[in-house]
C-alpha cells in the first residue's frame, strides 16, 4: 500500500500545477506547500518504506542510506525551488525527487519477477539502488523534463506512435515494466551528460582551437 500511495502521489504531483493554473488558484503558498508535500511523499516515506522492507537487514548502514535518501531528496527540492528561474526548462539538474521516490516504489512491485536465485542478493541491490538514487538527486546530471515539445511538434506522428506503444506495454505488465521504464530514465541521465554532452563539448573545443590556430 505504501508503494501504491507513492505512485498515486506522483500522479497527483503531475496534475496539481496544471489544475492550479487552469482554475487560476496558483499562489506562492501553494508552491511552498507543494514542496513540503513532495518532501513527505517522495523523500521521507520512500526512505522509511525501504528501511522497513529491505534496509533493516544492514543495521546502521541501512539507517544511514535511508536517511541519506531522505536528506538528498529534500536538498534536491530546495535546489529546484531556488534555481527554477535560471535553469532551462528542457532539463532537470539532478534526478527529480518524484522519480527517485517512484524508483523505490516500483522496485517493490518488480521484486517478485526476479529469479529465486537472485533473492539472497536482492537486499544489497535495494541498498545500492537507494544509494545511487540519493546521489543522482543531488548530482549535476541532466535529465529530460519533457516540458518543451519541440521534438513532438517536429515529429508528431512518430511521437504519437511511440507514446501509444509505451503506454500499451506498461499497461500490459505495469508491475514488471514500471520499474524497467523508470530505470531506463535514470540511466538516460548519465548517458546524456557524460557521453553526449562531453563529446559535444570536446568537439566544440576542438573547432575553437582549429579556428584559433588559423
N, C-alpha and C positions, 0 to 999 in steps of 0.2 A: 504493500500500500504506500510505503514511503517513496519508492521509486516512481510509482504512478503519480503521486502528488507532485513530485519534482517535474515530471514531464508535463503535467497539466499546468503547472506554474509557468513553464516555458511557453506554452501556447498562449496563456493569458498575457505574458510579458510581451509577446509579439503583437498583441491586439490592443493593449491599453493605450498606447500612444496614439494610434490611429483613431480609436474611439474618442479620445480627449480632443483631438483636432477636429473631428467631424462634428462633435457636439459643442465645440468652442468652449471647452471647460479646462483647457490646459493652463497650468499655473506653475510658479516656482515651487510652491508647496508640493504639488504633485510630482515634480521632478525629484525632489529630495525624498519624498515618501516612497517613490518607485525604487530608488537606490536602496533604501532600508529593506524593502520587501525582497529585492534581488539578493541582498546580502544574506537574508534568512533562508530564502528558497534555494539558492544556488551555491552558497558557501558553507553556512553553518550546518544546515540539515544534511546535505550530502556527506559532510565530514563525519557527523555523528552516525549516519547510516553505514558508512564504510567501516567505521571502528566496530560497531556492533555486529556487522556481518562478517568481516574478514580480518581487519587490522588488529583486533584484540589479541590475536594469536601471537603478535610480536611484542606484547607488553608495552614498555615505554617507547619503543621505536614506533609502534603503531599509533600511540597517542601523539607523538611528535609529528608524524606525517599527516595525521588527521588535522591537527592544529595548523600545520603549515598550509594545508589546502584552504582552510577557512580564512587564515590570515592573508594569503596571497589573493584569494578571491575578493576580499574586502579592499585590499590595495589596488587591485585591478579596477574595481568600481570607482574608487576615489580618483585614480588617474584618468579614467574615462570622463568623469564629470568635469575635471579642470582642463582637459585637452580637447573637448568637443569642438570648440570654435576654431582651433588651429589644425586639427587632424583631417586629412582628406576623407570624404565620406565613402570613397571606394574601398578603403581597407580599415580593419581594426588593427591597432597596435597591441599585440598580445592576444592570446586566446580569450574570447568573450566569456565572462563568468557563467552565463546560461549554458554555453556549450560545454564548459568544464563540468557543471553540475549534471547535465544530461549525459555526459560520458559515463559518469559513475552510475547513474540511474539505469541506462541501457545495458550496462555490464551485468546488472542483476538479472535481467531477462535473458542475456546472452549465455550466462554460465551453464545452464542445463544442456546446451548444444555442444559443449566441449566433450572430447573423448574422455572416458573414465580414467585412462592412463595419465591424463593431464591434471587430474584432481589434486594430487599432492603438491603440485607446483602453482596451483591457482592462487593461494594466499599471497605468494611472492609476486605473482603477476598483478594482483589487485593493488598491492603495496607500491609496486613500480609505476603502475598507471596513475595512481593518485598523486605520487610524487611528480611525475612528468607533467601531468595536467596543472599542478600547482606552479611549477616552474614556467610553463608556457604562458600562464595568465599574466605573469609579471615580466615576461621577456619582451624583446623588441621585434619578435617575429610578426610578420604581416599576414592577416587573414582576410579573405574576401568578405565584404559586408553585404553584398547583394543589394545595396541601396542605390546604385547607379545602374541604369538599364541600357547603356549604350550598346552592349553586345546583343541584348534581346531585341532592340529596335533594328539592329543591322541584320540579324538572322532570326526573324520572328518564327518562321515555320520550324526550323531545326530546334530552336529553343523550346517551342511548344511540345514537339515530339519527345525531346529528351526529358522534359518535366513530367509528361504523362507516363513515360516508361519508368522513370524513377519512382513516381507515385504508385504505379501498379506493383512494382517489385516490392516496395516497402509494405504495402497493404497485404500482399500475399503471405509474407512472413515477417511481421513487424518486430517480433522479439529477436529474431536472428539478424535481420538486415538493418535494424535501427542502430545497433552498435557498430556494425561494419561501415555504415554510411558516415556516422559521426567520426569514426576512426579515420576514414579517408579524408574528412575535412581537417582533422588535427594534423595529419601527415602533410596535407597540401601546403600548410603554412611554412614549415621549414624548407620544403622543396622549392617553393616560390621565392622565399627570402634568400636562401643560401646558394641556390643553383641559378635560377633565372635572373634575379636582381644582381647577384655578384658577377655573372657573366656579362650582363648588360653594362654594369659599371666598368668592368675591365675593358670592354670594347670601346666604351666612351673615352676612357683614359688613353687607350691606345690611339684612337682617332685624334685626340687633342695633342698627343705627343708627336704624331706624324705631321699634323698641321703646323705645330710649333717649329719642328725641325726644318720644314720647308720655308 
